Amino acid sequence: MINKKSGKKLGILALIALISASSLLFISSSNDDFKLVKSLEIYYSLFRELNLFYVDETNPEKLVENSINGMLKELDPYTNYIPESDSENFNFMTTGEYGGIGSLIRRNGDFAIIAEPYEGFPAAVAGLRAGDTLVAIDGKNMEGMAISIISDNLKGAPKTPVTLTIRRYGNPDPIEISLVREKIIISNVPYFGMLDDHTGYIRLANFTTGAAKETKFALLELRKNPSCDAIVLDLRSNPGGLLIEAVDVANLFIPQGEEIVSTRGRVKQWDHEYRTRFSPVDTSIFVAVLVSRGSASASEIVAGSLQDLDRAVIIGQRTFGKGLVQTTRELSYNSRLKVTTAKYYIPSGRCIQALDYSNRNEDGSVGVIPDSLISEYQTRNGRTVFDGGGIQPDFPTEAGRLNQISIALLTKNIIFDFATVYAATNENISPISDFEFSQEDFEEFKQLVSTRDFHYETRSEGSLKTLIDIAKREKYFELAESEFLALESKLSHNNEKDLDNFSEEIIQLLKEEIAVRFYYQKGRMQAAIESDPEVEKAMEILGQPGLILSTLNEPEGTIHALNHPVLEE
C-alpha cells in the first residue's frame, strides 16, 4: 500500500519523467546531441532514486532549485534563476516600483526600526519618523522577525490599508498609525543642486525606468542658472539597470545619431548598436563623471562612452567591470531565467567586462589585471584607453575609508540613536548649508557613547591578536613576549581618545544622519557632498578649462561655450 507522501513523490517523479521524456524527444529530434541526452537521463534517474530512497523526507522543489543554481554558478555571476516567489523583487530592481509605505527599515535589537521615510510617501505623510520602533503590523507582533518578513508585511497592493503599532522616543505608550499603501517609485535622481556659482551637481543613483528623464529635468533646472558652465554627474556606487536609460543619459551630452554602446553575442539576434535618439541638452558644457568600484553596468556605459567620445573627464576609482547583457526568458509556473546573451562594447571598441570572472575584489569589483590581458584602444581624439575590465578614470583617486570607530558607531546604531534623540529635542534645524554641529553637541554625543556598552576592535588589534596566536602555536611567543606585549599596549585603543582623534569624521556622519531627519534623503546627500573630497576634486578640475581640454586632447583653439541658452523640455 502506498502512503500519501510516497504517492506525492511518485506523482512528482512521474511529472518530471513526462517533462524529461518530452525534452529528450525534442533534443534528439532537433540536434541528436548524445552527450546532452545522456546527461539529462543521468540527472533524471539520480533525482528519482534520491527521492524514492533517501533516508529522510526530501523537498523535491528545493532540490531542483538548488541544482539549477549550482548549474548556473558554472557560467557567470549574472545568469540567475528567478522563482515565482522572487518576481516582485526582480520587478522592483528593473522598474524601481513596489507597493508599500515608502520607508527604509533596519534591525535594532529584537525589532525593526524606521530608518528613513521617503519624502511625500505614506510613511512620511502619516508622521512616521526615523527611529520609530515597529512593534506590530496589523496587530501581528514583529518582535524577533526577520527583516525580510517585516518588509513583506509592510508591502502590499496599492490602496490597501495597514496599521502599524510603534514605539517612539519620548513617548511612554505605544502609538497606532493607520495608513494606505501606495505605488512607491524610488527616484533615480535623489538630489541635484549647485555646488558653487558655476558648477551643478547631479546624483544619479540607479538606471531604472525614467532615469534619463529625471536626469534631463535636473540638468535643465541647473542650467537655468546663467553662470552654470560645468556639471558633476555622480555615478558612484550606481549598480546600473536598464540599457536604454544609460544610452539616453549619455544622449543628454552627445549629439543625436552617435553610437553609445553595442552588444555582441553568440546568437546574432542579440547583436545590436545603440545610438543616441534625441537632440542633446548640451554638447559643450564641461562634464566630470564621478565613479567608484561600485559603479557597474549602465553606469560604466555612460562613463565609458563619454570618455571614449572625449565628452567628459572621469574621476574616481576603476569601475566594477560588469559588461554582460542579460535577457529575461519566461519559464513555466511564472518563473524566469535571467541569462547572459551578449557583451557590451563602448565606442572605442573595448569591452567593459572583466576578462577573468574569478579575479575579483571582496566587493565583487574587478581585481588586478595582468598586462597580458590588457589591450589598447583609442578615443575619438586619439587618447589611449584600455580594456581588461571596467573604466579606468582620467583622474584616479583613493576610495574614502572610514575609521574603525566610525564603522562601529554606525553598525551599533549609536550615531543613529543620537540623531533620534536630537530630532526629538529640536523642532527644526537651519538649512543644511548653514547647519553646524557644535562642540557642545559633540560632548553630548560622547556622553551617550559612555552610557553604552561600546566595544570594538581596530584592524591593528585584530591583526596583532592573530599574529600572537600564530606565534604561540609555533612556540615563538616566549622568545619575543616583551616586544609583543609592548606593541599590544601601544596599539590598544581608547574610546574617549579615539572619539576626539576622529571627531571630524564622526561629526560629519552625525550631521548627515541628523540632516535626513529634517530634510529627508536630499538633506543627507547635501550634507555629504559639502565635505566630499572627490566632489572637491571634481570642482578643482572643472575650474581649470585648460586642464580639461588638454586631458580630452581637444584641438588647439577650442573655445568652451559659456552661458548656454536654456533648452526647453
C-alpha positions as CSV (number, residue, x, y, z in Angstrom):
1,M,0.0,0.0,0.0
2,I,1.4,3.4,-1.0
3,N,1.1,6.2,1.7
4,K,0.3,9.8,0.8
5,K,3.9,11.0,0.9
6,S,5.1,8.2,-1.3
7,G,2.2,8.8,-3.7
8,K,3.1,12.5,-3.8
9,K,6.7,11.6,-4.6
10,L,5.7,9.2,-7.3
11,G,3.4,11.9,-8.8
12,I,6.2,14.4,-8.9
13,L,8.6,11.9,-10.4
14,A,6.0,10.9,-13.0
15,L,5.6,14.5,-14.0
16,I,9.3,15.0,-14.2
17,A,9.6,11.9,-16.2
18,L,7.0,13.2,-18.6
19,I,8.7,16.5,-19.0
20,S,12.1,14.9,-19.3
21,A,10.8,12.5,-22.0
22,S,9.3,15.4,-24.0
23,S,12.5,17.3,-23.7
24,L,14.7,14.4,-24.7
25,L,12.4,13.7,-27.7
26,F,12.7,17.3,-28.8
27,I,16.5,17.4,-28.3
28,S,17.0,14.1,-30.0
29,S,14.9,15.1,-33.0
30,S,16.4,18.6,-33.3
31,N,20.2,18.0,-32.9
32,D,20.7,14.4,-31.8
33,D,23.2,15.6,-29.2
34,F,24.0,12.3,-27.4
35,K,26.0,13.9,-24.6
36,L,23.2,16.2,-23.6
37,V,20.6,13.4,-23.8
38,K,22.9,11.2,-21.7
39,S,23.4,13.9,-19.0
40,L,19.7,14.6,-18.7
41,E,18.9,10.9,-18.4
42,I,21.5,10.6,-15.6
43,Y,20.1,13.6,-13.9
44,Y,16.5,12.3,-14.0
45,S,17.5,8.8,-12.8
46,L,19.6,10.2,-10.0
47,F,16.7,12.5,-8.9
48,R,14.3,9.6,-9.0
49,E,16.4,7.3,-6.9
50,L,17.2,10.1,-4.4
51,N,13.6,11.0,-3.8
52,L,12.5,7.4,-3.5
53,F,15.2,6.0,-1.3
54,Y,16.9,8.8,0.7
55,V,16.6,8.1,4.4
56,D,14.7,11.3,5.3
57,E,11.9,13.2,3.7
58,T,13.2,15.4,0.8
59,N,11.9,18.6,-0.7
60,P,11.9,17.9,-4.4
61,E,11.2,21.5,-5.3
62,K,14.1,22.8,-3.2
63,L,16.4,20.1,-4.6
64,V,15.6,21.1,-8.2
65,E,16.1,24.8,-7.4
66,N,19.4,24.2,-5.7
67,S,20.6,22.0,-8.6
68,I,19.6,24.8,-11.1
69,N,21.5,27.4,-9.1
70,G,24.5,25.1,-8.9
71,M,24.5,24.7,-12.7
72,L,24.2,28.4,-13.3
73,K,27.1,29.2,-11.0
74,E,29.4,27.4,-13.5
75,L,28.6,30.1,-16.1
76,D,28.8,33.7,-14.8
77,P,27.6,35.6,-11.7
78,Y,24.7,37.3,-13.6
79,T,22.9,34.3,-15.1
80,N,20.2,33.6,-12.5
81,Y,17.1,31.5,-11.9
82,I,14.2,33.6,-10.6
83,P,11.5,31.6,-9.0
84,E,7.9,32.9,-8.8
85,S,8.5,33.9,-5.1
86,D,11.2,36.4,-6.2
87,S,9.3,38.0,-9.0
88,E,8.3,41.1,-7.0
89,N,11.9,41.8,-6.0
90,F,13.0,41.4,-9.6
91,N,10.4,43.8,-10.9
92,F,11.5,46.3,-8.3
93,M,15.1,46.1,-9.5
94,T,14.1,46.9,-13.0
95,T,11.3,49.4,-12.5
96,G,12.1,50.9,-9.1
97,E,8.4,50.4,-8.2
98,Y,6.7,48.5,-5.5
99,G,3.5,48.7,-3.3
100,G,4.2,49.8,0.2
101,I,4.5,52.6,2.7
102,G,7.7,54.2,1.4
103,S,10.4,53.7,4.0
104,L,13.7,52.0,4.7
105,I,13.8,49.8,7.7
106,R,16.7,48.3,9.7
107,R,17.3,46.0,12.6
108,N,17.8,47.4,16.1
109,G,17.9,44.7,18.8
110,D,14.8,42.4,18.6
111,F,12.8,44.8,16.5
112,A,13.0,46.7,13.2
113,I,13.0,50.4,13.2
114,I,12.1,53.0,10.6
115,A,15.5,54.1,9.2
116,E,14.3,56.6,6.7
117,P,10.8,57.5,5.5
118,Y,10.7,58.7,1.8
119,E,9.5,62.3,1.4
120,G,6.0,62.6,0.1
121,F,5.1,58.9,0.5
122,P,2.6,57.3,3.0
123,A,5.1,56.7,5.9
124,A,6.3,60.4,5.9
125,V,2.8,61.8,5.3
126,A,1.4,59.7,8.2
127,G,4.0,61.1,10.5
128,L,6.3,58.1,10.9
129,R,9.8,59.2,11.9
130,A,13.3,57.7,11.6
131,G,13.9,55.9,14.8
132,D,10.3,54.7,15.4
133,T,10.3,51.0,16.5
134,L,7.9,48.7,14.6
135,V,6.2,46.7,17.4
136,A,3.3,45.2,15.3
137,I,1.9,45.3,11.8
138,D,-1.9,44.9,11.6
139,G,-1.8,43.5,15.2
140,K,0.9,40.9,14.4
141,N,3.8,41.1,16.8
142,M,7.1,41.8,14.9
143,E,9.5,41.0,17.8
144,G,12.3,38.8,16.6
145,M,11.0,38.6,13.0
146,A,13.5,38.7,10.1
147,I,13.8,42.0,8.3
148,S,12.6,40.2,5.1
149,I,9.4,39.1,6.8
150,I,8.7,42.5,8.2
151,S,9.3,44.1,4.8
152,D,6.9,41.6,3.2
153,N,4.2,42.6,5.8
154,L,4.7,46.3,5.0
155,K,4.4,45.7,1.3
156,G,1.1,45.1,-0.4
157,A,-1.1,46.2,-3.2
158,P,-1.6,50.0,-3.6
159,K,-4.7,51.4,-1.9
160,T,-4.7,48.7,0.7
161,P,-4.7,49.8,4.4
162,V,-2.1,48.8,7.0
163,T,-2.0,49.7,10.7
164,L,1.4,50.0,12.5
165,T,2.0,49.9,16.2
166,I,5.2,51.8,17.0
167,R,7.2,52.9,20.0
168,R,8.7,56.4,19.8
169,Y,11.5,58.0,21.8
170,G,9.9,60.3,24.4
171,N,6.5,58.7,24.3
172,P,5.8,56.2,27.1
173,D,2.9,54.4,25.4
174,P,2.7,52.6,22.0
175,I,1.3,54.6,19.1
176,E,-1.0,53.3,16.4
177,I,-0.7,54.8,12.9
178,S,-3.0,53.8,10.1
179,L,-2.0,54.5,6.5
180,V,-2.8,53.4,3.0
181,R,-0.2,51.7,0.8
182,E,0.7,53.4,-2.5
183,K,2.8,52.5,-5.5
184,I,6.3,53.6,-4.4
185,I,8.6,54.8,-7.1
186,I,12.2,55.3,-6.0
187,S,13.7,58.3,-7.6
188,N,16.8,57.7,-9.8
189,V,18.0,61.3,-9.0
190,P,17.6,61.7,-5.3
191,Y,19.4,65.1,-5.3
192,F,20.7,67.8,-7.6
193,G,21.8,71.4,-6.9
194,M,24.5,74.0,-7.4
195,L,27.9,73.4,-5.7
196,D,29.0,76.9,-6.4
197,D,28.1,79.7,-8.8
198,H,29.4,77.8,-11.8
199,T,29.1,74.1,-11.0
200,G,26.0,72.0,-10.9
201,Y,25.8,68.6,-9.3
202,I,23.5,65.6,-10.2
203,R,23.4,62.4,-8.1
204,L,22.2,59.6,-10.4
205,A,21.7,56.5,-8.1
206,N,20.1,54.0,-10.4
207,F,19.1,53.3,-14.0
208,T,15.5,52.1,-13.5
209,T,12.6,53.4,-15.7
210,G,12.7,57.2,-16.0
211,A,16.4,57.7,-15.2
212,A,17.2,59.7,-18.3
213,K,14.0,61.8,-17.9
214,E,14.9,62.6,-14.3
215,T,18.5,63.4,-15.2
216,K,17.3,65.7,-18.0
217,F,15.0,67.6,-15.7
218,A,17.8,68.1,-13.2
219,L,20.2,69.3,-15.9
220,L,17.6,71.8,-17.3
221,E,16.9,73.1,-13.9
222,L,20.6,73.6,-13.1
223,R,21.2,75.4,-16.5
224,K,18.5,77.9,-15.6
225,N,21.4,79.5,-13.6
226,P,23.0,81.5,-16.4
227,S,26.5,81.1,-14.9
228,C,26.3,77.3,-14.7
229,D,29.1,76.1,-17.1
230,A,30.1,72.8,-15.6
231,I,28.3,69.6,-14.3
232,V,29.4,66.9,-11.9
233,L,27.5,63.7,-12.7
234,D,27.8,61.4,-9.7
235,L,27.6,57.7,-10.6
236,R,29.5,56.4,-7.6
237,S,28.1,53.0,-6.3
238,N,25.4,53.1,-9.0
239,P,24.8,49.4,-9.8
240,G,23.3,50.0,-13.2
241,G,19.9,49.0,-14.6
242,L,18.2,49.4,-18.0
243,L,20.5,49.7,-21.0
244,I,18.3,52.2,-22.9
245,E,18.3,54.5,-19.9
246,A,22.1,54.6,-20.0
247,V,22.0,55.4,-23.7
248,D,19.5,58.2,-23.1
249,V,21.5,59.7,-20.2
250,A,24.6,59.9,-22.4
251,N,22.4,61.4,-25.1
252,L,22.0,64.5,-22.9
253,F,25.6,65.4,-23.7
254,I,26.1,63.7,-27.0
255,P,24.6,64.6,-30.4
256,Q,21.9,62.5,-32.0
257,G,22.9,59.5,-34.1
258,E,26.1,58.7,-32.2
259,E,26.8,55.1,-31.2
260,I,27.0,54.8,-27.4
261,V,27.2,51.0,-27.0
262,S,26.9,47.8,-29.0
263,T,26.1,44.3,-27.9
264,R,27.6,41.1,-29.4
265,G,26.8,37.6,-28.5
266,R,26.7,34.0,-29.8
267,V,23.2,34.4,-31.2
268,K,23.2,37.1,-33.8
269,Q,19.7,38.4,-32.9
270,W,21.3,39.9,-29.8
271,D,23.9,41.9,-31.8
272,H,22.8,45.5,-31.8
273,E,24.1,49.1,-31.9
274,Y,22.5,51.6,-29.6
275,R,22.7,55.2,-30.9
276,T,21.5,58.4,-29.4
277,R,17.9,59.0,-30.4
278,F,17.2,62.7,-29.5
279,S,18.6,66.2,-29.7
280,P,21.0,66.7,-26.8
281,V,20.6,69.2,-24.0
282,D,24.1,70.5,-24.1
283,T,27.1,69.3,-26.1
284,S,29.7,71.8,-24.8
285,I,29.2,72.3,-21.1
286,F,32.1,70.8,-19.1
287,V,31.3,67.4,-17.5
288,A,33.0,65.5,-14.8
289,V,31.7,62.0,-14.0
290,L,32.4,60.5,-10.6
291,V,32.8,56.7,-10.4
292,S,33.8,54.1,-7.9
293,R,34.4,50.4,-7.7
294,G,30.6,50.0,-7.1
295,S,29.7,51.8,-10.4
296,A,28.6,49.0,-12.7
297,S,26.8,48.1,-15.9
298,A,24.8,51.0,-17.1
299,S,27.0,53.4,-15.1
300,E,30.0,52.0,-17.0
301,I,28.3,52.5,-20.3
302,V,27.6,56.2,-19.5
303,A,31.1,56.8,-18.1
304,G,32.9,54.8,-20.8
305,S,31.0,56.3,-23.7
306,L,31.6,59.8,-22.5
307,Q,35.3,59.0,-22.1
308,D,35.6,57.3,-25.5
309,L,33.9,60.2,-27.2
310,D,36.0,62.7,-25.3
311,R,33.0,64.4,-23.9
312,A,33.8,64.2,-20.1
313,V,36.6,63.6,-17.7
314,I,36.2,60.6,-15.4
315,I,37.2,60.9,-11.7
316,G,37.4,58.2,-9.0
317,Q,38.4,54.5,-9.0
318,R,38.3,51.8,-11.7
319,T,34.7,50.8,-12.1
320,F,33.2,47.4,-11.3
321,G,33.7,45.7,-14.7
322,K,30.3,44.3,-15.4
323,G,29.8,44.4,-19.2
324,L,27.5,41.5,-19.8
325,V,24.0,41.8,-21.2
326,Q,21.2,39.8,-19.5
327,T,17.9,38.9,-21.2
328,T,14.9,37.6,-19.2
329,R,13.3,34.5,-20.5
330,E,9.9,33.3,-19.2
331,L,9.8,29.8,-17.8
332,S,7.0,27.6,-16.6
333,Y,4.9,28.5,-13.5
334,N,5.8,32.2,-13.5
335,S,9.5,31.6,-13.0
336,R,12.2,33.2,-15.2
337,L,15.7,32.8,-16.4
338,K,17.9,35.9,-16.4
339,V,20.5,34.7,-18.9
340,T,23.7,36.4,-20.3
341,T,23.3,36.7,-24.0
342,A,25.9,39.3,-25.1
343,K,28.7,41.6,-24.0
344,Y,28.8,45.4,-24.0
345,Y,31.3,47.3,-26.2
346,I,31.6,51.0,-26.0
347,P,32.6,53.4,-28.8
348,S,36.3,52.8,-28.8
349,G,35.6,49.1,-29.3
350,R,36.7,47.9,-25.8
351,C,34.6,45.6,-23.7
352,I,33.6,46.7,-20.2
353,Q,33.5,43.2,-18.8
354,A,36.4,42.0,-16.7
355,L,38.1,39.2,-18.6
356,D,38.5,36.9,-15.5
357,Y,35.4,36.2,-13.5
358,S,37.4,34.8,-10.6
359,N,39.8,37.7,-10.3
360,R,37.6,39.9,-8.1
361,N,38.0,42.1,-5.0
362,E,36.0,41.3,-1.9
363,D,33.2,43.6,-3.1
364,G,33.0,41.8,-6.4
365,S,34.7,44.6,-8.4
366,V,37.5,43.8,-10.9
367,G,40.8,43.0,-9.3
368,V,44.4,43.3,-10.5
369,I,44.5,42.8,-14.3
370,P,47.7,41.3,-15.8
371,D,49.3,43.3,-18.6
372,S,48.9,40.3,-20.9
373,L,45.1,40.6,-20.7
374,I,45.1,44.4,-21.4
375,S,44.7,45.8,-24.9
376,E,45.0,49.5,-26.0
377,Y,42.2,51.4,-27.8
378,Q,41.8,54.9,-29.0
379,T,39.2,57.5,-28.1
380,R,37.8,59.8,-30.7
381,N,40.5,62.4,-30.2
382,G,43.2,59.8,-30.2
383,R,43.7,59.3,-26.4
384,T,44.9,55.8,-25.3
385,V,42.4,53.9,-23.2
386,F,42.5,50.2,-22.1
387,D,40.2,47.2,-21.7
388,G,40.6,44.4,-19.2
389,G,37.6,45.3,-17.1
390,G,35.8,48.4,-16.0
391,I,36.6,52.0,-16.8
392,Q,39.9,53.5,-15.7
393,P,39.4,57.2,-14.6
394,D,41.3,60.0,-16.2
395,F,41.9,61.3,-12.7
396,P,42.3,58.4,-10.2
397,T,41.5,59.0,-6.6
398,E,41.7,56.8,-3.5
399,A,38.4,55.5,-2.2
400,G,37.4,57.1,1.1
401,R,37.6,54.7,4.1
402,L,36.0,55.2,7.5
403,N,38.0,54.6,10.7
404,Q,37.1,51.5,12.7
405,I,35.5,53.6,15.5
406,S,33.2,55.3,13.0
407,I,32.2,51.9,11.5
408,A,31.5,50.6,14.9
409,L,29.4,53.7,15.9
410,L,27.4,53.2,12.7
411,T,26.9,49.4,12.9
412,K,25.9,49.6,16.6
413,N,23.3,52.2,15.8
414,I,24.8,54.8,18.2
415,I,25.0,57.6,15.6
416,F,21.5,56.7,14.5
417,D,20.2,56.7,18.1
418,F,21.8,60.1,18.9
419,A,20.1,61.6,15.8
420,T,16.8,60.2,17.0
421,V,17.3,62.0,20.4
422,Y,18.5,65.1,18.6
423,A,15.4,65.3,16.3
424,A,13.1,64.7,19.3
425,T,14.6,67.6,21.2
426,N,15.0,70.0,18.3
427,E,11.9,71.1,16.4
428,N,13.9,72.3,13.4
429,I,17.4,73.0,12.2
430,S,19.0,75.6,9.9
431,P,19.2,74.8,6.2
432,I,21.9,72.3,5.5
433,S,24.3,74.9,4.0
434,D,24.1,76.8,7.4
435,F,23.7,73.9,9.8
436,E,26.6,73.4,12.3
437,F,27.0,70.5,14.7
438,S,28.6,72.3,17.7
439,Q,31.2,71.1,20.1
440,E,28.6,71.1,22.8
441,D,26.5,68.7,20.7
442,F,29.6,66.5,20.3
443,E,30.1,66.4,24.0
444,E,26.5,65.2,24.4
445,F,27.2,62.5,21.9
446,K,30.3,61.4,23.8
447,Q,28.2,61.2,26.9
448,L,25.7,58.9,25.1
449,V,28.6,56.7,24.0
450,S,29.8,56.4,27.6
451,T,26.4,55.1,28.7
452,R,26.5,52.3,26.1
453,D,28.4,49.0,26.4
454,F,30.5,50.1,23.4
455,H,33.4,47.9,22.5
456,Y,35.2,47.5,19.2
457,E,38.4,46.1,17.8
458,T,40.7,48.0,15.4
459,R,42.2,46.2,12.5
460,S,45.6,46.6,14.0
461,E,44.5,45.0,17.3
462,G,42.8,42.1,15.4
463,S,45.9,41.5,13.2
464,L,48.2,41.6,16.3
465,K,46.0,39.2,18.1
466,T,46.1,36.8,15.1
467,L,49.9,37.2,15.0
468,I,50.3,36.4,18.7
469,D,48.1,33.3,18.3
470,I,50.3,32.1,15.5
471,A,53.5,32.8,17.5
472,K,52.1,30.8,20.4
473,R,51.3,27.8,18.2
474,E,54.7,28.0,16.6
475,K,56.4,28.5,20.1
476,Y,58.0,31.8,19.2
477,F,55.9,33.9,21.5
478,E,58.1,33.4,24.6
479,L,61.1,34.5,22.6
480,A,59.6,37.9,22.0
481,E,57.0,38.2,24.6
482,S,58.1,41.6,25.9
483,E,58.0,43.0,22.4
484,F,54.6,41.6,21.7
485,L,53.2,43.0,24.9
486,A,54.8,46.4,24.3
487,L,53.3,46.5,20.8
488,E,49.9,45.4,22.2
489,S,50.0,48.2,24.7
490,K,50.8,50.8,22.0
491,L,48.1,49.6,19.6
492,S,45.4,49.3,22.3
493,H,42.8,51.9,21.6
494,N,41.0,54.2,24.0
495,N,37.3,55.1,23.2
496,E,37.5,58.6,24.5
497,K,40.8,59.3,22.8
498,D,39.6,57.9,19.5
499,L,36.4,59.9,19.7
500,D,38.5,63.1,19.9
501,N,41.1,61.9,17.3
502,F,38.5,61.1,14.7
503,S,36.0,63.8,15.8
504,E,35.9,65.5,12.3
505,E,34.8,62.2,10.6
506,I,32.3,61.3,13.3
507,I,30.8,64.8,13.4
508,Q,30.3,64.6,9.6
509,L,28.4,61.3,10.0
510,L,26.3,62.8,12.8
511,K,25.5,65.8,10.6
512,E,24.4,63.5,7.7
513,E,22.1,61.4,10.0
514,I,20.6,64.5,11.6
515,A,20.1,66.1,8.1
516,V,17.9,63.2,6.9
517,R,15.6,63.6,10.0
518,F,14.7,67.1,8.9
519,Y,15.3,67.2,5.1
520,Y,14.9,63.5,4.1
521,Q,17.4,61.9,1.6
522,K,18.1,65.2,-0.1
523,G,19.4,66.6,3.2
524,R,21.7,63.7,3.8
525,M,23.2,64.0,0.3
526,Q,23.6,67.7,0.6
527,A,25.4,67.3,3.9
528,A,27.6,64.5,2.5
529,I,28.8,66.4,-0.6
530,E,29.8,69.5,1.4
531,S,32.9,67.7,2.7
532,D,33.3,65.1,-0.1
533,P,36.9,65.1,-1.2
534,E,36.0,63.6,-4.7
535,V,33.4,66.3,-5.2
536,E,36.0,68.9,-4.2
537,K,38.5,67.3,-6.7
538,A,35.9,67.5,-9.5
539,M,35.3,71.2,-8.7
540,E,39.0,71.8,-8.8
541,I,39.4,70.1,-12.2
542,L,36.3,71.8,-13.7
543,G,37.7,75.1,-12.6
544,Q,40.7,74.6,-14.9
545,P,39.4,74.7,-18.5
546,G,42.9,74.2,-19.9
547,L,43.4,71.1,-17.9
548,I,40.1,69.6,-19.2
549,L,40.8,70.5,-22.8
550,S,44.3,69.0,-22.7
551,T,43.1,65.9,-20.9
552,L,40.4,65.3,-23.6
553,N,43.1,66.0,-26.3
554,E,40.9,68.8,-27.7
555,P,42.5,70.6,-30.7
556,E,44.2,73.9,-30.0
557,G,41.8,76.9,-30.3
558,T,38.8,75.0,-29.0
559,I,36.5,77.6,-27.3
560,H,34.3,76.5,-24.4
561,A,30.9,77.9,-24.8
562,L,29.8,79.8,-21.7
563,N,26.3,80.9,-20.7
564,H,24.5,78.4,-23.0
565,P,20.8,79.2,-23.7
566,V,18.4,77.0,-21.7
567,L,16.7,74.4,-23.8
568,E,13.0,73.8,-23.0
569,E,11.5,70.3,-22.3
